[in-house]
Amino acid sequence: MSETKKSWFYRALPALTLMLMAPLMAEILPGATRFSALLGFPAIFVMEVLIWGTGAVLARFLVRKYRLGWLNLLLLALALAVAEECLIQQTSFASLVVQIKGVEYGRAFGFNYVYFTWAMLYEAIFVVCVPVALCEMLYPTRKESPWLNIWGIIPLILLFVPASFAAWYGWNIIARANTFHLPPYYLPQNLAIISVVTLVVLIGLAVGPLRRLLATPARPANPPHPFTLALLGIAAAAAIFAIEVLAFGAAPQVPPIVPVIGGIALAGVMVAFVPGWLASPKWTTGHMIAMTFSIAWANFGFLFIGFGSGIDLYGKIVLDILGVMLMIWLAIHALRKKA
């Protein structure tokens, strides 16, 4: 049976999987969204699916539909992160609700620039890049397909808008007042304009007139051994976690420029090497598993720090065990498909 004659659900299943995978990898399994929050207000996960999931699906849809490249996907991932951090939840502008040492760190002109550095790295990797890689391993024969057509994308965009408003209201108005006992935050007009312009520029570069120039294939480079890739993935997750805790003021004596330069350097190293490895004829499913699983599992592990005890800790342990088991199954499935 041809692809077009199969059911809508079958054709959309990879996209639906990605919609779930994005918040699972970025929020639920690491514990960024606490288990108690999910139990108390399950709509949080629905909003994450409609925002993170829709964003990841739309980014991949544009890249596959127009036969673009890794850099286009990265720019769209960054655009999604900017939308979330600057316009939806506005956490890169509002005063941070977590200040580990009670000190405001890495903030100037109403901008949490160290936090923003962390968020761009974290969200591009764990909301878009890693979930897309995992889903394409799960559906290898449909790797080049956009998974949805325009009639599947339009409803997602229409749902994205109210979900974004609900996330903004729930965080900036309700959570800040009721949970953190802080005043509501309303984004100043000048910061809103800067954010919208940044968003438009990123999307315009990714899918606008210059998109073909950015889609030029990377020059192939021999990838490291999978074991080395796994160590590099763990090191990258450690660096991202270090920037996060610094952003929340864990070591206010460290000059804020240090984590900013570190984050830019990490991004530069990834952009310089990973695309060439992916383009190499020596790149295998084993390499992809080593790279994606190591950074994801290390992220799960590092975020156990500071959990303490109670339902959030036990919920994270249970969810992480289930997640790791499913990922092991995925690895076996992917390797068998290549055998």
ZADO-1210 file (C-alpha; in nm, 4 decimals, padded with zeros to 6 digits):
<atoms>
<atom x="00.0000" y="00.0000" z="00.0000" code="MET" pos="1"/>
<atom x="00.1366" y="00.3422" z="-00.0972" code="SER" pos="2"/>
<atom x="00.2092" y="00.6052" z="00.1659" code="GLU" pos="3"/>
<atom x="-00.0742" y="00.8285" z="00.0449" code="THR" pos="4"/>
<atom x="-00.3345" y="00.5479" z="00.0747" code="LYS" pos="5"/>
<atom x="-00.2540" y="00.4661" z="00.4363" code="LYS" pos="6"/>
<atom x="-00.4578" y="00.6140" z="00.7201" code="SER" pos="7"/>
<atom x="-00.4029" y="00.9682" z="00.8407" code="TRP" pos="8"/>
<atom x="-00.3017" y="00.8341" z="01.1803" code="PHE" pos="9"/>
<atom x="-00.0330" y="00.6118" z="01.0280" code="TYR" pos="10"/>
<atom x="00.1077" y="00.8981" z="00.8223" code="ARG" pos="11"/>
<atom x="00.0997" y="01.1383" z="01.1175" code="ALA" pos="12"/>
<atom x="00.2299" y="00.8911" z="01.3794" code="LEU" pos="13"/>
<atom x="00.5970" y="01.0028" z="01.3610" code="PRO" pos="14"/>
<atom x="00.4918" y="01.3665" z="01.4038" code="ALA" pos="15"/>
<atom x="00.2663" y="01.2773" z="01.6971" code="LEU" pos="16"/>
<atom x="00.5557" y="01.0838" z="01.8503" code="THR" pos="17"/>
<atom x="00.7819" y="01.3861" z="01.8136" code="LEU" pos="18"/>
<atom x="00.5203" y="01.6069" z="01.9770" code="MET" pos="19"/>
<atom x="00.5369" y="01.3840" z="02.2849" code="LEU" pos="20"/>
<atom x="00.9118" y="01.3269" z="02.2656" code="MET" pos="21"/>
<atom x="01.0048" y="01.6970" z="02.2787" code="ALA" pos="22"/>
<atom x="00.8581" y="01.7742" z="02.6243" code="PRO" pos="23"/>
<atom x="00.9516" y="01.4293" z="02.7563" code="LEU" pos="24"/>
<atom x="01.3200" y="01.4773" z="02.6742" code="MET" pos="25"/>
<atom x="01.3398" y="01.8443" z="02.7732" code="ALA" pos="26"/>
<atom x="01.0994" y="01.8690" z="03.0675" code="GLU" pos="27"/>
<atom x="00.9478" y="01.5528" z="03.2115" code="ILE" pos="28"/>
<atom x="01.2334" y="01.2997" z="03.2246" code="LEU" pos="29"/>
<atom x="01.5013" y="01.5481" z="03.3357" code="PRO" pos="30"/>
<atom x="01.2618" y="01.6729" z="03.6046" code="GLY" pos="31"/>
<atom x="01.2477" y="02.0355" z="03.4893" code="ALA" pos="32"/>
<atom x="00.8708" y="01.9895" z="03.5192" code="THR" pos="33"/>
<atom x="00.8268" y="01.8295" z="03.8606" code="ARG" pos="34"/>
<atom x="00.6135" y="01.5209" z="03.9160" code="PHE" pos="35"/>
<atom x="00.4032" y="01.7039" z="04.1752" code="SER" pos="36"/>
<atom x="00.3242" y="01.9740" z="03.9179" code="ALA" pos="37"/>
<atom x="00.2059" y="01.7106" z="03.6708" code="LEU" pos="38"/>
<atom x="-00.0185" y="01.5532" z="03.9339" code="LEU" pos="39"/>
<atom x="-00.1535" y="01.8859" z="04.0548" code="GLY" pos="40"/>
<atom x="-00.2068" y="02.0413" z="03.7136" code="PHE" pos="41"/>
<atom x="-00.1894" y="01.7860" z="03.4271" code="PRO" pos="42"/>
<atom x="-00.2650" y="02.0606" z="03.1735" code="ALA" pos="43"/>
<atom x="00.1031" y="02.1588" z="03.2058" code="ILE" pos="44"/>
<atom x="00.2017" y="01.8592" z="02.9960" code="PHE" pos="45"/>
<atom x="-00.0673" y="01.9396" z="02.7382" code="VAL" pos="46"/>
<atom x="00.0729" y="02.2922" z="02.7038" code="MET" pos="47"/>
<atom x="00.4274" y="02.1558" z="02.6714" code="GLU" pos="48"/>
<atom x="00.3154" y="01.9163" z="02.3995" code="VAL" pos="49"/>
<atom x="00.1399" y="02.1953" z="02.2096" code="LEU" pos="50"/>
<atom x="00.4310" y="02.4401" z="02.2441" code="ILE" pos="51"/>
<atom x="00.7510" y="02.2322" z="02.2465" code="TRP" pos="52"/>
<atom x="00.6004" y="01.9481" z="02.0424" code="GLY" pos="53"/>
<atom x="00.4435" y="02.1703" z="01.7792" code="THR" pos="54"/>
<atom x="00.7606" y="02.3779" z="01.7530" code="GLY" pos="55"/>
<atom x="00.9791" y="02.0698" z="01.7000" code="ALA" pos="56"/>
<atom x="00.7373" y="01.9222" z="01.4436" code="VAL" pos="57"/>
<atom x="00.7120" y="02.2506" z="01.2541" code="LEU" pos="58"/>
<atom x="01.0906" y="02.2987" z="01.2475" code="ALA" pos="59"/>
<atom x="01.1452" y="01.9492" z="01.1126" code="ARG" pos="60"/>
<atom x="00.8544" y="01.9837" z="00.8668" code="PHE" pos="61"/>
<atom x="01.0079" y="02.2934" z="00.7076" code="LEU" pos="62"/>
<atom x="01.3539" y="02.1367" z="00.6857" code="VAL" pos="63"/>
<atom x="01.2299" y="01.8137" z="00.5265" code="ARG" pos="64"/>
<atom x="00.9679" y="01.9705" z="00.2991" code="LYS" pos="65"/>
<atom x="01.2138" y="02.2161" z="00.1461" code="TYR" pos="66"/>
<atom x="01.5137" y="01.9784" z="00.1614" code="ARG" pos="67"/>
<atom x="01.7134" y="02.2033" z="00.3880" code="LEU" pos="68"/>
<atom x="02.0055" y="02.1208" z="00.6147" code="GLY" pos="69"/>
<atom x="02.1265" y="02.0975" z="00.9716" code="TRP" pos="70"/>
<atom x="02.1960" y="02.4706" z="01.0017" code="LEU" pos="71"/>
<atom x="01.8403" y="02.5536" z="00.8974" code="ASN" pos="72"/>
<atom x="01.7097" y="02.3164" z="01.1656" code="LEU" pos="73"/>
<atom x="01.9385" y="02.4748" z="01.4244" code="LEU" pos="74"/>
<atom x="01.8158" y="02.8261" z="01.3412" code="LEU" pos="75"/>
<atom x="01.4546" y="02.7128" z="01.3698" code="LEU" pos="76"/>
<atom x="01.5338" y="02.5452" z="01.7027" code="ALA" pos="77"/>
<atom x="01.6843" y="02.8713" z="01.8268" code="LEU" pos="78"/>
<atom x="01.3764" y="03.0585" z="01.7023" code="ALA" pos="79"/>
<atom x="01.1559" y="02.8270" z="01.9088" code="LEU" pos="80"/>
<atom x="01.3759" y="02.8883" z="02.2132" code="ALA" pos="81"/>
<atom x="01.3555" y="03.2655" z="02.1631" code="VAL" pos="82"/>
<atom x="00.9765" y="03.2442" z="02.1310" code="ALA" pos="83"/>
<atom x="00.9541" y="03.0498" z="02.4569" code="GLU" pos="84"/>
<atom x="01.2094" y="03.2405" z="02.6617" code="GLU" pos="85"/>
<atom x="01.1402" y="03.5932" z="02.5418" code="CYS" pos="86"/>
<atom x="00.7744" y="03.6057" z="02.4345" code="LEU" pos="87"/>
<atom x="00.5807" y="03.3161" z="02.5882" code="ILE" pos="88"/>
<atom x="00.7156" y="03.2582" z="02.9380" code="GLN" pos="89"/>
<atom x="00.9542" y="03.5556" z="02.9214" code="GLN" pos="90"/>
<atom x="01.1963" y="03.3909" z="03.1652" code="THR" pos="91"/>
<atom x="01.4958" y="03.5536" z="02.9997" code="SER" pos="92"/>
<atom x="01.3580" y="03.8949" z="03.0957" code="PHE" pos="93"/>
<atom x="01.1624" y="03.8563" z="03.4206" code="ALA" pos="94"/>
<atom x="01.3637" y="03.8294" z="03.7409" code="SER" pos="95"/>
<atom x="01.4450" y="03.4619" z="03.7967" code="LEU" pos="96"/>
<atom x="01.2271" y="03.2862" z="04.0535" code="VAL" pos="97"/>
<atom x="01.5212" y="03.0670" z="04.1605" code="VAL" pos="98"/>
<atom x="01.8243" y="03.2431" z="04.3099" code="GLN" pos="99"/>
<atom x="02.0337" y="02.9757" z="04.4821" code="ILE" pos="100"/>
<atom x="02.2450" y="03.2149" z="04.6891" code="LYS" pos="101"/>
<atom x="01.9814" y="03.4865" z="04.7029" code="GLY" pos="102"/>
<atom x="02.1796" y="03.6936" z="04.4555" code="VAL" pos="103"/>
<atom x="02.0679" y="03.8179" z="04.1155" code="GLU" pos="104"/>
<atom x="02.3327" y="03.6887" z="03.8750" code="TYR" pos="105"/>
<atom x="02.4073" y="03.7554" z="03.5095" code="GLY" pos="106"/>
<atom x="02.1374" y="04.0179" z="03.4622" code="ARG" pos="107"/>
<atom x="02.1670" y="04.3565" z="03.2928" code="ALA" pos="108"/>
<atom x="01.9149" y="04.5961" z="03.1329" code="PHE" pos="109"/>
<atom x="01.6272" y="04.3640" z="03.2258" code="GLY" pos="110"/>
<atom x="01.7928" y="04.0667" z="03.0518" code="PHE" pos="111"/>
<atom x="01.9057" y="03.7416" z="03.2180" code="ASN" pos="112"/>
<atom x="02.1894" y="03.6906" z="02.9733" code="TYR" pos="113"/>
<atom x="02.3567" y="03.3909" z="03.1423" code="VAL" pos="114"/>
<atom x="02.0201" y="03.2161" z="03.1745" code="TYR" pos="115"/>
<atom x="01.9471" y="03.2996" z="02.8084" code="PHE" pos="116"/>
<atom x="02.2788" y="03.1431" z="02.7049" code="THR" pos="117"/>
<atom x="02.1836" y="02.8243" z="02.8878" code="TRP" pos="118"/>
<atom x="01.8277" y="02.8227" z="02.7504" code="ALA" pos="119"/>
<atom x="01.9380" y="02.8544" z="02.3875" code="MET" pos="120"/>
<atom x="02.1732" y="02.5577" z="02.4253" code="LEU" pos="121"/>
<atom x="01.9385" y="02.3429" z="02.6303" code="TYR" pos="122"/>
<atom x="01.6256" y="02.3976" z="02.4269" code="GLU" pos="123"/>
<atom x="01.7864" y="02.3688" z="02.0842" code="ALA" pos="124"/>
<atom x="01.9426" y="02.0361" z="02.1855" code="ILE" pos="125"/>
<atom x="01.6794" y="01.8747" z="02.4064" code="PHE" pos="126"/>
<atom x="01.3578" y="02.0159" z="02.2568" code="VAL" pos="127"/>
<atom x="01.4475" y="01.9794" z="01.8889" code="VAL" pos="128"/>
<atom x="01.7738" y="01.8061" z="01.7952" code="CYS" pos="129"/>
<atom x="01.7707" y="01.5041" z="02.0276" code="VAL" pos="130"/>
<atom x="01.3942" y="01.4315" z="01.9913" code="PRO" pos="131"/>
<atom x="01.4176" y="01.4579" z="01.6115" code="VAL" pos="132"/>
<atom x="01.7150" y="01.2182" z="01.6078" code="ALA" pos="133"/>
<atom x="01.5316" y="00.9680" z="01.8303" code="LEU" pos="134"/>
<atom x="01.2141" y="00.9805" z="01.6228" code="CYS" pos="135"/>
<atom x="01.4047" y="00.9353" z="01.2981" code="GLU" pos="136"/>
<atom x="01.5710" y="00.6287" z="01.4512" code="MET" pos="137"/>
<atom x="01.2263" y="00.4990" z="01.5438" code="LEU" pos="138"/>
<atom x="01.0903" y="00.5538" z="01.1900" code="TYR" pos="139"/>
<atom x="01.4001" y="00.5059" z="00.9708" code="PRO" pos="140"/>
<atom x="01.2138" y="00.4392" z="00.6444" code="THR" pos="141"/>
<atom x="01.0369" y="00.7739" z="00.6769" code="ARG" pos="142"/>
<atom x="01.3426" y="00.9764" z="00.7741" code="LYS" pos="143"/>
<atom x="01.3249" y="01.2026" z="00.4671" code="GLU" pos="144"/>
<atom x="00.9489" y="01.2573" z="00.4831" code="SER" pos="145"/>
<atom x="00.8025" y="01.5756" z="00.6406" code="PRO" pos="146"/>
<atom x="00.5500" y="01.3480" z="00.8223" code="TRP" pos="147"/>
<atom x="00.2658" y="01.5991" z="00.7842" code="LEU" pos="148"/>
<atom x="00.1209" y="01.8087" z="00.5042" code="ASN" pos="149"/>
<atom x="00.0022" y="02.1662" z="00.5344" code="ILE" pos="150"/>
<atom x="-00.3431" y="02.0483" z="00.6476" code="TRP" pos="151"/>
<atom x="-00.1812" y="01.8755" z="00.9406" code="GLY" pos="152"/>
<atom x="00.0389" y="02.1738" z="01.0251" code="ILE" pos="153"/>
<atom x="-00.2386" y="02.4375" z="01.0294" code="ILE" pos="154"/>
<atom x="-00.4300" y="02.2862" z="01.3249" code="PRO" pos="155"/>
<atom x="-00.1060" y="02.2604" z="01.5233" code="LEU" pos="156"/>
<atom x="-00.0316" y="02.6285" z="01.4653" code="ILE" pos="157"/>
<atom x="-00.3867" y="02.7190" z="01.5674" code="LEU" pos="158"/>
<atom x="-00.3421" y="02.5210" z="01.8908" code="LEU" pos="159"/>
<atom x="00.0050" y="02.6665" z="01.9502" code="PHE" pos="160"/>
<atom x="-00.1343" y="03.0187" z="01.9967" code="VAL" pos="161"/>
<atom x="-00.3823" y="02.9545" z="02.2834" code="PRO" pos="162"/>
<atom x="-00.1368" y="02.7141" z="02.4473" code="ALA" pos="163"/>
<atom x="00.1277" y="02.9872" z="02.4413" code="SER" pos="164"/>
<atom x="-00.1125" y="03.2371" z="02.5964" code="PHE" pos="165"/>
<atom x="-00.2078" y="02.9852" z="02.8657" code="ALA" pos="166"/>
<atom x="00.1611" y="02.9189" z="02.9394" code="ALA" pos="167"/>
<atom x="00.2323" y="03.2926" z="02.9629" code="TRP" pos="168"/>
<atom x="-00.0620" y="03.3572" z="03.1936" code="TYR" pos="169"/>
<atom x="00.0001" y="03.0485" z="03.4047" code="GLY" pos="170"/>
<atom x="00.3653" y="03.1334" z="03.4649" code="TRP" pos="171"/>
<atom x="00.3893" y="03.5122" z="03.4693" code="ASN" pos="172"/>
<atom x="00.0606" y="03.5860" z="03.6432" code="ILE" pos="173"/>
<atom x="-00.0492" y="03.2821" z="03.8450" code="ILE" pos="174"/>
<atom x="00.2730" y="03.0954" z="03.9331" code="ALA" pos="175"/>
<atom x="00.4782" y="03.4051" z="04.0114" code="ARG" pos="176"/>
<atom x="00.2093" y="03.5315" z="04.2500" code="ALA" pos="177"/>
<atom x="00.0782" y="03.2114" z="04.4081" code="ASN" pos="178"/>
<atom x="00.3853" y="02.9866" z="04.4109" code="THR" pos="179"/>
<atom x="00.6805" y="03.2243" z="04.4294" code="PHE" pos="180"/>
<atom x="00.5096" y="03.5248" z="04.5914" code="HIS" pos="181"/>
<atom x="00.6464" y="03.7644" z="04.3324" code="LEU" pos="182"/>
<atom x="00.4656" y="04.0375" z="04.1408" code="PRO" pos="183"/>
<atom x="00.3319" y="03.9492" z="03.7934" code="PRO" pos="184"/>
<atom x="00.5660" y="04.0267" z="03.5058" code="TYR" pos="185"/>
<atom x="00.4588" y="04.2204" z="03.1979" code="TYR" pos="186"/>
<atom x="00.7058" y="04.2412" z="02.9104" code="LEU" pos="187"/>
<atom x="00.8148" y="04.5985" z="02.8268" code="PRO" pos="188"/>
<atom x="00.7354" y="04.7088" z="02.4744" code="GLN" pos="189"/>
<atom x="01.0989" y="04.7616" z="02.3733" code="ASN" pos="190"/>
<atom x="01.1956" y="04.4078" z="02.4801" code="LEU" pos="191"/>
<atom x="00.8924" y="04.2657" z="02.3006" code="ALA" pos="192"/>
<atom x="00.9942" y="04.4420" z="01.9774" code="ILE" pos="193"/>
<atom x="01.3538" y="04.3196" z="02.0053" code="ILE" pos="194"/>
<atom x="01.2301" y="03.9649" z="02.0660" code="SER" pos="195"/>
<atom x="00.9927" y="03.9687" z="01.7687" code="VAL" pos="196"/>
<atom x="01.2641" y="04.1070" z="01.5393" code="VAL" pos="197"/>
<atom x="01.5078" y="03.8380" z="01.6569" code="THR" pos="198"/>
<atom x="01.2459" y="03.5702" z="01.5976" code="LEU" pos="199"/>
<atom x="01.1693" y="03.6964" z="01.2471" code="VAL" pos="200"/>
<atom x="01.5401" y="03.7174" z="01.1585" code="VAL" pos="201"/>
<atom x="01.6079" y="03.3604" z="01.2725" code="LEU" pos="202"/>
<atom x="01.3081" y="03.2201" z="01.0833" code="ILE" pos="203"/>
<atom x="01.3883" y="03.4351" z="00.7791" code="GLY" pos="204"/>
<atom x="01.7449" y="03.3065" z="00.7679" code="LEU" pos="205"/>
<atom x="01.6278" y="02.9463" z="00.8048" code="ALA" pos="206"/>
<atom x="01.3536" y="02.9403" z="00.5409" code="VAL" pos="207"/>
<atom x="01.3911" y="03.2713" z="00.3528" code="GLY" pos="208"/>
<atom x="01.5839" y="03.3567" z="00.0355" code="PRO" pos="209"/>
<atom x="01.9182" y="03.2499" z="00.1844" code="LEU" pos="210"/>
<atom x="01.7949" y="02.9088" z="00.2945" code="ARG" pos="211"/>
<atom x="01.9733" y="02.7251" z="00.0106" code="ARG" pos="212"/>
<atom x="02.3068" y="02.8769" z="00.1019" code="LEU" pos="213"/>
<atom x="02.2631" y="02.7586" z="00.4603" code="LEU" pos="214"/>
<atom x="02.1572" y="02.4142" z="00.3401" code="ALA" pos="215"/>
<atom x="02.4956" y="02.3415" z="00.1800" code="THR" pos="216"/>
<atom x="02.6015" y="01.9942" z="00.3007" code="PRO" pos="217"/>
<atom x="02.8780" y="01.9823" z="00.5575" code="ALA" pos="218"/>
<atom x="03.2183" y="01.8494" z="00.4565" code="ARG" pos="219"/>
<atom x="03.2402" y="01.4870" z="00.5763" code="PRO" pos="220"/>
<atom x="03.4770" y="01.4201" z="00.8678" code="ALA" pos="221"/>
<atom x="03.5610" y="01.0892" z="01.0296" code="ASN" pos="222"/>
<atom x="03.3535" y="01.0536" z="01.3482" code="PRO" pos="223"/>
<atom x="03.5117" y="00.9494" z="01.6782" code="PRO" pos="224"/>
<atom x="03.4578" y="00.5999" z="01.8158" code="HIS" pos="225"/>
<atom x="03.1072" y="00.5617" z="01.9698" code="PRO" pos="226"/>
<atom x="03.2626" y="00.5307" z="02.3167" code="PHE" pos="227"/>
<atom x="03.4419" y="00.8626" z="02.2661" code="THR" pos="228"/>
<atom x="03.1184" y="01.0156" z="02.1397" code="LEU" pos="229"/>
<atom x="02.9423" y="00.8987" z="02.4555" code="ALA" pos="230"/>
<atom x="03.2074" y="01.0658" z="02.6721" code="LEU" pos="231"/>
<atom x="03.1729" y="01.3848" z="02.4686" code="LEU" pos="232"/>
<atom x="02.7947" y="01.3730" z="02.5123" code="GLY" pos="233"/>
<atom x="02.8331" y="01.3441" z="02.8895" code="ILE" pos="234"/>
<atom x="03.0833" y="01.6311" z="02.8915" code="ALA" pos="235"/>
<atom x="02.8462" y="01.8497" z="02.6883" code="ALA" pos="236"/>
<atom x="02.5572" y="01.7766" z="02.9270" code="ALA" pos="237"/>
<atom x="02.7843" y="01.8589" z="03.2228" code="ALA" pos="238"/>
<atom x="02.8819" y="02.1916" z="03.0669" code="ALA" pos="239"/>
<atom x="02.5193" y="02.2829" z="02.9971" code="ILE" pos="240"/>
<atom x="02.4225" y="02.1909" z="03.3534" code="PHE" pos="241"/>
<atom x="02.7105" y="02.4019" z="03.4902" code="ALA" pos="242"/>
<atom x="02.5872" y="02.7055" z="03.2941" code="ILE" pos="243"/>
<atom x="02.2369" y="02.6464" z="03.4308" code="GLU" pos="244"/>
<atom x="02.3378" y="02.6387" z="03.7975" code="VAL" pos="245"/>
<atom x="02.5605" y="02.9415" z="03.7464" code="LEU" pos="246"/>
<atom x="02.2651" y="03.1232" z="03.5870" code="ALA" pos="247"/>
<atom x="02.0647" y="03.0607" z="03.9033" code="PHE" pos="248"/>
<atom x="02.3433" y="03.2106" z="04.1137" code="GLY" pos="249"/>
<atom x="02.5133" y="02.9019" z="04.2574" code="ALA" pos="250"/>
<atom x="02.8554" y="03.0725" z="04.2446" code="ALA" pos="251"/>
<atom x="02.8061" y="03.4491" z="04.2234" code="PRO" pos="252"/>
<atom x="03.1824" y="03.5019" z="04.2551" code="GLN" pos="253"/>
<atom x="03.2283" y="03.3637" z="03.9025" code="VAL" pos="254"/>
<atom x="03.2235" y="03.6493" z="03.6482" code="PRO" pos="255"/>
<atom x="02.9067" y="03.6134" z="03.4331" code="PRO" pos="256"/>
<atom x="03.1137" y="03.6452" z="03.1168" code="ILE" pos="257"/>
<atom x="03.2684" y="03.3030" z="03.1933" code="VAL" pos="258"/>
<atom x="02.9522" y="03.0917" z="03.1427" code="PRO" pos="259"/>
<atom x="02.8513" y="03.3075" z="02.8454" code="VAL" pos="260"/>
<atom x="03.1847" y="03.2483" z="02.6702" code="ILE" pos="261"/>
<atom x="03.1711" y="02.8828" z="02.7733" code="GLY" pos="262"/>
<atom x="02.8243" y="02.8417" z="02.6220" code="GLY" pos="263"/>
<atom x="02.9238" y="03.0107" z="02.2977" code="ILE" pos="264"/>
<atom x="03.2385" y="02.7968" z="02.2788" code="ALA" pos="265"/>
<atom x="03.0392" y="02.4776" z="02.3361" code="LEU" pos="266"/>
<atom x="02.7935" y="02.5741" z="02.0632" code="ALA" pos="267"/>
<atom x="03.0816" y="02.6569" z="01.8314" code="GLY" pos="268"/>
<atom x="03.2495" y="02.3209" z="01.8871" code="VAL" pos="269"/>
<atom x="02.9245" y="02.1354" z="01.8201" code="MET" pos="270"/>
<atom x="02.8551" y="02.3316" z="01.5020" code="VAL" pos="271"/>
<atom x="03.2140" y="02.2837" z="01.3839" code="ALA" pos="272"/>
<atom x="03.2307" y="01.9065" z="01.4288" code="PHE" pos="273"/>
<atom x="02.8907" y="01.7337" z="01.4556" code="VAL" pos="274"/>
<atom x="02.7577" y="01.8141" z="01.1034" code="PRO" pos="275"/>
<atom x="03.0764" y="01.6781" z="00.9443" code="GLY" pos="276"/>
<atom x="03.0484" y="01.3570" z="01.1471" code="TRP" pos="277"/>
<atom x="02.6848" y="01.3158" z="01.0435" code="LEU" pos="278"/>
<atom x="02.7818" y="01.3606" z="00.6770" code="ALA" pos="279"/>
<atom x="03.0542" y="01.0961" z="00.6906" code="SER" pos="280"/>
<atom x="02.9957" y="00.7581" z="00.5204" code="PRO" pos="281"/>
<atom x="03.1500" y="00.6058" z="00.8338" code="LYS" pos="282"/>
<atom x="02.8694" y="00.7433" z="01.0525" code="TRP" pos="283"/>
<atom x="02.6496" y="00.4587" z="01.1779" code="THR" pos="284"/>
<atom x="02.3388" y="00.4068" z="01.3859" code="THR" pos="285"/>
<atom x="02.5726" y="00.3100" z="01.6697" code="GLY" pos="286"/>
<atom x="02.7365" y="00.6528" z="01.6519" code="HIS" pos="287"/>
<atom x="02.3958" y="00.8248" z="01.6645" code="MET" pos="288"/>
<atom x="02.2870" y="00.6152" z="01.9615" code="ILE" pos="289"/>
<atom x="02.6093" y="00.6895" z="02.1481" code="ALA" pos="290"/>
<atom x="02.5850" y="01.0643" z="02.0897" code="MET" pos="291"/>
<atom x="02.2144" y="01.1185" z="02.1576" code="THR" pos="292"/>
<atom x="02.1672" y="00.8696" z="02.4407" code="PHE" pos="293"/>
<atom x="02.4743" y="00.9857" z="02.6322" code="SER" pos="294"/>
<atom x="02.3804" y="01.3532" z="02.6344" code="ILE" pos="295"/>
<atom x="02.0170" y="01.2721" z="02.7173" code="ALA" pos="296"/>
<atom x="02.0944" y="01.0278" z="02.9984" code="TRP" pos="297"/>
<atom x="02.3601" y="01.2553" z="03.1440" code="ALA" pos="298"/>
<atom x="02.1040" y="01.5351" z="03.1458" code="ASN" pos="299"/>
<atom x="01.8617" y="01.3094" z="03.3356" code="PHE" pos="300"/>
<atom x="02.1367" y="01.2307" z="03.5851" code="GLY" pos="301"/>
<atom x="02.2705" y="01.5802" z="03.6465" code="PHE" pos="302"/>
<atom x="01.9237" y="01.7129" z="03.7200" code="LEU" pos="303"/>
<atom x="01.8913" y="01.4758" z="04.0162" code="PHE" pos="304"/>
<atom x="02.1152" y="01.7248" z="04.1975" code="ILE" pos="305"/>
<atom x="01.9074" y="01.9362" z="04.4315" code="GLY" pos="306"/>
<atom x="01.5975" y="01.7176" z="04.4198" code="PHE" pos="307"/>
<atom x="01.6103" y="01.6184" z="04.7879" code="GLY" pos="308"/>
<atom x="01.3402" y="01.3636" z="04.8696" code="SER" pos="309"/>
<atom x="00.9668" y="01.3201" z="04.8396" code="GLY" pos="310"/>
<atom x="00.7246" y="01.2621" z="04.5560" code="ILE" pos="311"/>
<atom x="00.9221" y="01.4683" z="04.3030" code="ASP" pos="312"/>
<atom x="01.2332" y="01.2565" z="04.3546" code="LEU" pos="313"/>
<atom x="01.0506" y="00.9225" z="04.3478" code="TYR" pos="314"/>
<atom x="00.8427" y="01.0310" z="04.0502" code="GLY" pos="315"/>
<atom x="01.1572" y="01.1277" z="03.8609" code="LYS" pos="316"/>
<atom x="01.3226" y="00.7949" z="03.9419" code="ILE" pos="317"/>
<atom x="01.0231" y="00.5986" z="03.8113" code="VAL" pos="318"/>
<atom x="00.9848" y="00.8109" z="03.4983" code="LEU" pos="319"/>
<atom x="01.3582" y="00.7987" z="03.4245" code="ASP" pos="320"/>
<atom x="01.3665" y="00.4204" z="03.4572" code="ILE" pos="321"/>
<atom x="01.0751" y="00.3924" z="03.2138" code="LEU" pos="322"/>
<atom x="01.2390" y="00.6409" z="02.9781" code="GLY" pos="323"/>
<atom x="01.5742" y="00.4637" z="02.9827" code="VAL" pos="324"/>
<atom x="01.4074" y="00.1269" z="02.9223" code="MET" pos="325"/>
<atom x="01.2170" y="00.2639" z="02.6238" code="LEU" pos="326"/>
<atom x="01.5340" y="00.4192" z="02.4845" code="MET" pos="327"/>
<atom x="01.7186" y="00.0879" z="02.5204" code="ILE" pos="328"/>
<atom x="01.4337" y="-00.0759" z="02.3291" code="TRP" pos="329"/>
<atom x="01.4664" y="00.1954" z="02.0635" code="LEU" pos="330"/>
<atom x="01.8414" y="00.1309" z="02.0336" code="ALA" pos="331"/>
<atom x="01.7825" y="-00.2423" z="01.9851" code="ILE" pos="332"/>
<atom x="01.5069" y="-00.1680" z="01.7328" code="HIS" pos="333"/>
<atom x="01.7272" y="00.0751" z="01.5382" code="ALA" pos="334"/>
<atom x="02.0275" y="-00.1574" z="01.5320" code="LEU" pos="335"/>
<atom x="01.8138" y="-00.4496" z="01.4132" code="ARG" pos="336"/>
<atom x="01.6740" y="-00.2380" z="01.1308" code="LYS" pos="337"/>
<atom x="02.0308" y="-00.1750" z="01.0129" code="LYS" pos="338"/>
<atom x="02.1402" y="-00.5367" z="01.0525" code="ALA" pos="339"/>
</atoms>
